[in-house]
């Protein structure tokens, strides 16, 4: 990695668990360096190669060192390979130790994270999150908005429900609220922490296409106003003006993107905001 002032001031923690151990070790190591202002950002419960690649890509852009505690051998190899491709400095804080201990004790490690506690806690958290998403889908139960980790808003067919369900399976409580020009949003939307709200947008051609597909699925005529290009263009102009009046809402474009990719962007935004709040002592 090319060195710069910025590269010496950022450390990313990449963990398939809580990341607490890695963060403590990193903080302890940093006490050996005087006069440095180093920010530590944690990416926890990372369980897929897609998430790993996203984090390493950002580390490359931010000139950040990545300290990781990942027990899955395949994921550790992927981190090493991808980091080499992207020229990112990485340090394996846990995997190497486990392998050496297995060699010393003459037994094969389990390569399992958290085992019993994690299975129990993760399982029930995800079940609760999925139930929450189902009950809070498409504007149902607006009183639940205050309990949500994320609230997705957007016009019809902007991937609100697929994103909600995907994020729920990741353990996040997600509600979604449809936006219709003639119908005011529920008042509860403006009573919650506005940083929980994510404003979804999609380009005109994509929205016309998915609405036509929806009409075909329902056996309705393709010339219905719901899928009329002029009508959709008006809706998009209206929703962009609505979003502009609430600049704290991040606008997330779902055009031509996989649900996983969009969800990763939203989780990144949420974690960045949480890190900022921690730095501010909130």
C-alpha positions in Angstrom: 0.0 0.0 0.0 1.3 3.5 -0.9 2.0 5.3 2.3 0.6 8.7 3.2 -0.4 10.7 6.2 -3.9 9.3 5.9 -2.7 5.7 5.6 -1.1 5.9 9.1 -4.2 7.2 10.8 -6.9 4.6 10.0 -7.3 1.1 11.3 -10.2 -1.1 10.3 -11.3 -4.0 12.5 -12.8 -6.9 10.4 -14.4 -9.5 12.5 -16.8 -12.4 12.1 -17.9 -11.9 15.7 -18.3 -8.8 17.9 -14.8 -7.5 17.2 -14.3 -6.5 20.8 -11.1 -8.5 21.3 -9.5 -7.1 18.1 -10.4 -3.6 19.0 -8.9 -3.9 22.5 -5.7 -5.4 21.1 -5.4 -2.7 18.5 -5.9 0.0 21.1 -3.3 -1.6 23.3 -0.8 -1.7 20.4 -1.4 1.9 19.5 -0.3 3.0 22.9 3.3 2.2 21.7 3.1 5.0 19.1 3.3 8.6 20.4 1.8 11.6 18.6 -0.5 9.7 16.3 -4.2 10.4 15.9 -5.5 7.0 14.8 -9.2 6.3 14.2 -10.4 2.7 14.6 -13.5 1.6 12.8 -15.1 -1.8 13.4 -16.9 -4.0 10.9 -18.5 -6.8 12.9 -20.3 -10.1 12.1 -18.8 -10.2 8.7 -19.9 -13.6 7.2 -19.6 -13.3 3.4 -16.9 -12.8 0.8 -19.0 -9.9 -0.6 -18.8 -8.0 2.7 -15.1 -8.8 3.0 -14.4 -7.4 -0.5 -16.4 -4.3 0.2 -14.5 -3.6 3.4 -11.1 -4.2 1.8 -12.1 -2.0 -1.1 -12.9 0.8 1.3 -9.6 0.2 3.2 -7.8 0.6 -0.1 -9.5 3.9 -0.8 -9.0 5.2 2.8 -5.4 3.9 3.1 -6.4 1.9 6.1 -4.7 -1.0 7.8 -7.1 -4.0 8.4 -6.8 -6.1 11.5 -9.0 -9.2 11.3 -10.3 -11.9 13.5 -11.9 -14.4 11.2 -11.9 -18.1 12.0 -13.2 -19.6 8.7 -10.0 -20.7 6.9 -11.6 -20.1 3.5 -12.5 -16.5 4.5 -9.0 -15.9 5.9 -7.4 -17.1 2.7 -9.8 -14.8 0.8 -8.8 -11.9 2.9 -5.1 -12.5 2.3 -5.6 -12.9 -1.5 -7.9 -9.9 -1.9 -5.8 -7.7 0.3 -2.7 -8.6 -1.9 -4.7 -7.8 -5.0 -5.9 -4.4 -3.6 -2.5 -3.6 -1.9 -4.1 -3.4 1.5 -2.0 -4.0 4.7 -3.7 -6.7 6.8 -2.9 -8.5 10.1 -4.5 -11.9 11.1 -5.0 -11.5 14.9 -6.6 -14.9 15.6 -6.4 -17.5 12.8 -2.7 -17.9 12.9 -2.7 -18.4 16.7 -5.4 -21.1 16.4 -3.5 -23.0 13.7 -0.3 -22.9 15.7 -2.1 -24.1 18.9 -3.7 -26.9 16.9 -0.2 -28.0 15.7 1.2 -27.8 19.2 -1.6 -29.8 20.8 -1.8 -32.2 17.9 -5.5 -31.8 17.3 -7.6 -30.1 14.6 -9.4 -26.9 15.8 -13.1 -26.6 15.3 -12.8 -23.3 13.3 -16.2 -22.2 14.6 -17.0 -18.8 16.0 -18.7 -18.4 19.3 -20.2 -21.9 19.1 -23.1 -22.4 21.5 -23.6 -18.8 22.6 -23.4 -17.4 19.1 -25.8 -20.1 17.7 -28.4 -19.3 20.4 -28.1 -15.5 20.3 -27.8 -15.2 16.6 -30.6 -17.6 15.8 -33.2 -15.9 18.1 -32.1 -12.4 17.1 -32.6 -13.2 13.4 -36.0 -14.9 14.1 -37.1 -11.8 16.0 -35.9 -9.5 13.2 -37.7 -11.5 10.5 -40.9 -11.4 12.5 -40.5 -7.6 13.0 -39.9 -7.1 9.2 -43.0 -9.0 8.3 -45.2 -7.1 10.8 -43.7 -3.8 9.7 -43.8 -4.3 5.9 -45.4 -1.9 3.5 -46.4 0.7 6.1 -48.0 -1.8 8.5 -47.9 -1.0 12.3 -46.3 2.5 12.1 -45.9 2.4 15.8 -43.1 -0.1 15.2 -40.9 2.5 13.5 -39.4 3.7 16.7 -38.1 0.1 17.4 -36.6 -0.3 14.0 -32.8 -0.3 13.3 -33.6 1.0 9.8 -36.7 2.4 8.1 -36.8 2.2 4.3 -39.0 4.6 2.4 -39.6 4.8 -1.3 -42.1 4.6 -4.2 -43.8 1.3 -5.1 -41.3 -1.3 -6.6 -38.1 0.3 -5.3 -37.0 -2.9 -3.5 -38.3 -2.0 -0.1 -39.6 -5.4 0.9 -36.7 -7.5 -0.6 -34.2 -5.3 1.2 -36.2 -5.4 4.5 -36.2 -9.2 4.4 -32.6 -9.6 3.4 -31.5 -7.2 6.2 -33.8 -9.0 8.7 -32.0 -12.3 8.0 -28.8 -10.4 8.9 -30.3 -9.6 12.2 -31.5 -6.0 11.7 -35.0 -4.9 12.6 -36.3 -3.2 9.5 -39.5 -1.4 8.7 -40.5 0.0 5.3 -43.0 2.7 4.4 -44.4 3.3 0.9 -44.5 6.8 -0.5 -47.4 7.9 -2.6 -47.7 11.6 -3.8 -51.3 12.0 -2.8 -51.0 10.3 0.6 -49.1 11.8 3.5 -46.6 9.5 5.2 -47.5 8.4 8.7 -46.7 11.0 11.3 -44.6 8.4 13.2 -42.0 8.7 10.4 -41.1 12.2 11.5 -41.1 11.3 15.3 -38.2 8.8 15.2 -34.5 9.4 14.9 -34.2 10.6 11.3 -30.8 9.0 10.9 -32.6 5.6 10.9 -34.4 6.5 7.6 -33.0 5.4 4.2 -34.6 7.0 1.1 -34.7 4.6 -1.8 -34.6 5.8 -5.4 -34.6 4.1 -8.8 -34.1 5.4 -12.4 -37.1 6.0 -14.7 -36.4 3.1 -17.1 -35.9 0.6 -14.4 -39.1 1.6 -12.5 -41.1 1.4 -15.7 -39.8 -2.0 -16.4 -40.4 -3.5 -13.0 -43.9 -2.0 -12.8 -44.8 -3.5 -16.1 -43.5 -6.9 -14.8 -45.7 -6.5 -11.8 -48.8 -5.8 -13.9 -48.1 -8.9 -15.9 -47.8 -11.0 -12.7 -51.2 -9.7 -11.6 -52.8 -10.3 -15.0 -53.6 -6.6 -15.4 -53.4 -4.6 -18.6 -50.0 -3.1 -19.4 -51.4 0.4 -20.1 -52.6 0.9 -16.5 -51.7 4.3 -15.0 -49.5 2.5 -12.4 -46.9 1.7 -15.1 -47.4 4.7 -17.4 -44.0 6.4 -18.1 -45.3 9.9 -17.7 -47.0 9.1 -14.4 -43.8 7.4 -13.1 -41.7 10.4 -14.2 -44.0 12.7 -12.1 -43.7 10.4 -9.1 -39.9 10.4 -9.3 -39.8 14.2 -9.6 -42.1 14.4 -6.5 -40.1 11.9 -4.4 -36.8 13.6 -5.2 -38.2 16.9 -4.1 -39.6 15.3 -1.0 -36.1 13.7 -0.2 -34.4 17.1 -0.8 -36.5 18.6 2.1 -34.9 16.0 4.4 -31.2 16.1 3.7 -30.3 13.9 6.7 -31.9 10.9 4.9 -29.2 9.1 2.7 -30.6 8.6 -0.8 -29.8 5.0 -1.9 -30.1 4.2 -5.6 -31.4 0.6 -6.2 -31.2 0.9 -10.0 -29.8 -2.3 -11.5 -28.2 -3.4 -8.2 -28.4 -6.7 -6.4 -30.2 -6.6 -3.0 -27.0 -7.7 -1.4 -25.1 -4.7 -2.8 -27.7 -2.2 -1.8 -28.0 -3.7 1.7 -24.2 -3.5 2.1 -24.2 0.2 1.3 -26.9 0.8 3.9 -25.2 -1.2 6.6 -22.0 0.8 5.9 -23.8 4.1 6.3 -25.4 2.9 9.5 -22.0 1.8 10.9 -20.3 5.0 9.9 -23.0 7.0 11.7 -22.7 4.8 14.8 -18.9 5.3 14.8 -19.4 9.1 14.4 -21.8 9.2 17.4 -19.3 7.2 19.5 -16.6 9.6 18.6 -18.8 12.5 19.6 -19.6 10.8 22.9 -23.4 10.4 22.2 
